[in-house]
Amino acid sequence: MALLRWLKSKPKQAAPSEPVETEAIRLQELPARAPGKIKIRLATILESLPTHLRTQVTQQVPDAELQLPLSEILPQLATGKIAVRAPTFRTGLPETARSAFDALDPGIKIPIPIRAIFSQLPPGTLSRPLDQQPEENPQKIETPFSAQVEEDSQRFDATGKPLAPPSKSVSQPEGSGVNVWTKNPALVKELQALLMTDEALDYPKVLNQLNQLPGLTSCQLNRDDGRKLARGARDAKQEAAISAIVPNLFKTLDSHTQEMGLEPLETVTFTCGKDQLSAFVQDHLCLTVLHDNRPFRPGIREKIQAVVRHLARIEAG
Amino acid sequence: MPIINYAGKEIQFKIVYYGPALCGKTTNLIYIHSRLSPSYRGDLISLATAADRTLFFDFLPVTASPLPGFKTKFQLYTVPGQVIYNATRQLVLRNVDAIVFVADSQWDKMEENVESLRNLGENLEKQNLSLDDLPYVLQFNKRDIQDVAPPNYLEYLLNNRRKRVRSYESVASTGFNVFATLDYATQLLLHKFNRENKSLVPHYSTAKALGER
């Protein structure tokens, strides 16, 4: 009944929104009643409409353009979210599209994607506060992180795109890379035989071959200083964590097993719920394998160990 | 406030990475941890849920000697970004010396960025601190994603306080500008320390970095 009464009443002109009171806004000169409207395709708004509002759209909506007063939009820009009241929304629609939104509760607000209106903002809208103090520009000093800043500046262009790997690429050890693989043809042949392949090998291809072994889900090869030689883990975060943690963990365990009078540690397996992680270390190389929750099939562990030994010999030149 | 151990000649600084949930705070620390030599950093301790959401904090200690005569420890923390963990964020912010605010550049995260920054200001106020007085830098993360908000809008939203701060566009998952952000925050922190402790470290402006202690 309330809805019917609303439908019959003459639509009132939407009052301009109160400017959002934040310290930042107060410092800026925002137009209280900016002239002009912005236009948005209705389809864009409907795509980002929450489900509970979409159900209130009662009919197929024609491809139409919505017009909203800038005075409604601008005060909300600094909040990171823009929404207009349902009556304002309906008023901005062409006549042909309004009936589809008759069921909208007049008290609700319709979110407007900022990306859809951003290019229509008047010049100067996103100005800095007039009395803002300039940025501090301290005299440059060396910090514990300055070296990495310098190294990273060689790895990326100004937009953050990785550049072609430099000689100190994080994915290749120093003095290694293609030369290592061509320097030791006999060792590479032995490795090919071990992996039962004629394919020309490098670190990523060796890992691809290992990934075919039954029970293995992914492999990752690092040097013991954490540098990655070939990727493997399911996601980048896990990969980074494995690179950082596993080699050191293995070293720690190895020193303890030797204190116990045991032979040097060759592999270690962690069982974590449904995941199993095994590490194989030889000289400066650490191969980490994620595998399914059962022991290695007969011969698999030995095969992986043999591969790592060969890789270590190839890497050592 | 840095912790100074005069007897042991050690100074401890605390840098907190703050920002909304899933903006890349932990990713920053994972990258930093992976790139620093194990000789100069400890383990990355992450207290997270099964879904890899930071529950309490991530903690990474870094040891260096940028101040002559003193061994310096930089303790890097992140906070949980989810709204419900505000009490934890307040605890982690105690005695903070510098802040890196990580913002998510995706369009639909703008409101969360604003709210997180407001929350940061509020939590600092409870300790009688202000963002205007603390070394602090902005990081606009996830710049590799298609169709993210342009930097000028992020500046408008987040860099509108009394004092303008430096901002870096970053891709924490690859490491782009992760160290640049941390390096700048550390520089601000060390400059502030020098201003407030001139008698302690008179010649720190010529201090040497890692590896030359």
HADDOCK unambig.tbl for C-alpha pairs under 7 A between the chains (distance, minus, plus):
assign (segid A and resid 24 and name CA) (segid B and resid 160 and name CA) 5.72 0.50 0.50
assign (segid A and resid 24 and name CA) (segid B and resid 161 and name CA) 6.28 0.50 0.50
assign (segid A and resid 78 and name CA) (segid B and resid 157 and name CA) 5.33 0.50 0.50
assign (segid A and resid 79 and name CA) (segid B and resid 111 and name CA) 6.01 0.50 0.50
assign (segid A and resid 79 and name CA) (segid B and resid 114 and name CA) 6.41 0.50 0.50
assign (segid A and resid 80 and name CA) (segid B and resid 110 and name CA) 4.53 0.50 0.50
assign (segid A and resid 80 and name CA) (segid B and resid 111 and name CA) 4.20 0.50 0.50
assign (segid A and resid 80 and name CA) (segid B and resid 114 and name CA) 6.55 0.50 0.50
assign (segid A and resid 81 and name CA) (segid B and resid 110 and name CA) 6.88 0.50 0.50
assign (segid A and resid 81 and name CA) (segid B and resid 111 and name CA) 5.50 0.50 0.50
assign (segid A and resid 115 and name CA) (segid B and resid 107 and name CA) 6.63 0.50 0.50
assign (segid A and resid 126 and name CA) (segid B and resid 153 and name CA) 6.77 0.50 0.50
assign (segid A and resid 126 and name CA) (segid B and resid 156 and name CA) 5.76 0.50 0.50
assign (segid A and resid 128 and name CA) (segid B and resid 156 and name CA) 6.70 0.50 0.50
assign (segid A and resid 128 and name CA) (segid B and resid 160 and name CA) 6.55 0.50 0.50
assign (segid A and resid 129 and name CA) (segid B and resid 160 and name CA) 6.36 0.50 0.50
assign (segid A and resid 132 and name CA) (segid B and resid 161 and name CA) 6.92 0.50 0.50
assign (segid A and resid 132 and name CA) (segid B and resid 162 and name CA) 4.98 0.50 0.50
assign (segid A and resid 132 and name CA) (segid B and resid 163 and name CA) 5.56 0.50 0.50
assign (segid A and resid 132 and name CA) (segid B and resid 164 and name CA) 6.37 0.50 0.50
assign (segid A and resid 133 and name CA) (segid B and resid 162 and name CA) 6.18 0.50 0.50
assign (segid A and resid 133 and name CA) (segid B and resid 163 and name CA) 4.66 0.50 0.50
assign (segid A and resid 133 and name CA) (segid B and resid 164 and name CA) 5.87 0.50 0.50
assign (segid A and resid 134 and name CA) (segid B and resid 163 and name CA) 6.39 0.50 0.50
assign (segid A and resid 134 and name CA) (segid B and resid 164 and name CA) 5.37 0.50 0.50
assign (segid A and resid 135 and name CA) (segid B and resid 163 and name CA) 6.76 0.50 0.50
assign (segid A and resid 135 and name CA) (segid B and resid 164 and name CA) 4.75 0.50 0.50
assign (segid A and resid 135 and name CA) (segid B and resid 165 and name CA) 5.04 0.50 0.50
assign (segid A and resid 135 and name CA) (segid B and resid 166 and name CA) 6.24 0.50 0.50
assign (segid A and resid 136 and name CA) (segid B and resid 165 and name CA) 6.84 0.50 0.50
assign (segid A and resid 138 and name CA) (segid B and resid 188 and name CA) 6.91 0.50 0.50
assign (segid A and resid 141 and name CA) (segid B and resid 187 and name CA) 6.59 0.50 0.50
assign (segid A and resid 141 and name CA) (segid B and resid 205 and name CA) 6.55 0.50 0.50
assign (segid A and resid 142 and name CA) (segid B and resid 66 and name CA) 6.92 0.50 0.50
assign (segid A and resid 142 and name CA) (segid B and resid 208 and name CA) 6.56 0.50 0.50
assign (segid A and resid 142 and name CA) (segid B and resid 209 and name CA) 5.72 0.50 0.50
assign (segid A and resid 143 and name CA) (segid B and resid 66 and name CA) 5.93 0.50 0.50
assign (segid A and resid 143 and name CA) (segid B and resid 183 and name CA) 6.47 0.50 0.50
assign (segid A and resid 143 and name CA) (segid B and resid 186 and name CA) 6.83 0.50 0.50
assign (segid A and resid 143 and name CA) (segid B and resid 187 and name CA) 6.80 0.50 0.50
assign (segid A and resid 143 and name CA) (segid B and resid 209 and name CA) 5.79 0.50 0.50
assign (segid A and resid 144 and name CA) (segid B and resid 64 and name CA) 5.94 0.50 0.50
assign (segid A and resid 144 and name CA) (segid B and resid 66 and name CA) 6.83 0.50 0.50
assign (segid A and resid 144 and name CA) (segid B and resid 209 and name CA) 5.58 0.50 0.50
assign (segid A and resid 144 and name CA) (segid B and resid 210 and name CA) 5.56 0.50 0.50
assign (segid A and resid 145 and name CA) (segid B and resid 179 and name CA) 6.42 0.50 0.50
assign (segid A and resid 145 and name CA) (segid B and resid 183 and name CA) 5.50 0.50 0.50
assign (segid A and resid 146 and name CA) (segid B and resid 183 and name CA) 6.27 0.50 0.50
assign (segid A and resid 148 and name CA) (segid B and resid 179 and name CA) 6.41 0.50 0.50
assign (segid A and resid 149 and name CA) (segid B and resid 179 and name CA) 5.39 0.50 0.50
assign (segid A and resid 149 and name CA) (segid B and resid 180 and name CA) 5.46 0.50 0.50
assign (segid A and resid 156 and name CA) (segid B and resid 176 and name CA) 6.83 0.50 0.50
assign (segid A and resid 160 and name CA) (segid B and resid 176 and name CA) 5.64 0.50 0.50
assign (segid A and resid 226 and name CA) (segid B and resid 34 and name CA) 6.40 0.50 0.50
assign (segid A and resid 237 and name CA) (segid B and resid 27 and name CA) 6.81 0.50 0.50
assign (segid A and resid 240 and name CA) (segid B and resid 30 and name CA) 6.50 0.50 0.50
assign (segid A and resid 240 and name CA) (segid B and resid 31 and name CA) 6.79 0.50 0.50
assign (segid A and resid 240 and name CA) (segid B and resid 34 and name CA) 6.35 0.50 0.50
assign (segid A and resid 241 and name CA) (segid B and resid 30 and name CA) 6.46 0.50 0.50
assign (segid A and resid 243 and name CA) (segid B and resid 34 and name CA) 6.71 0.50 0.50
assign (segid A and resid 244 and name CA) (segid B and resid 33 and name CA) 6.65 0.50 0.50
assign (segid A and resid 244 and name CA) (segid B and resid 34 and name CA) 4.84 0.50 0.50
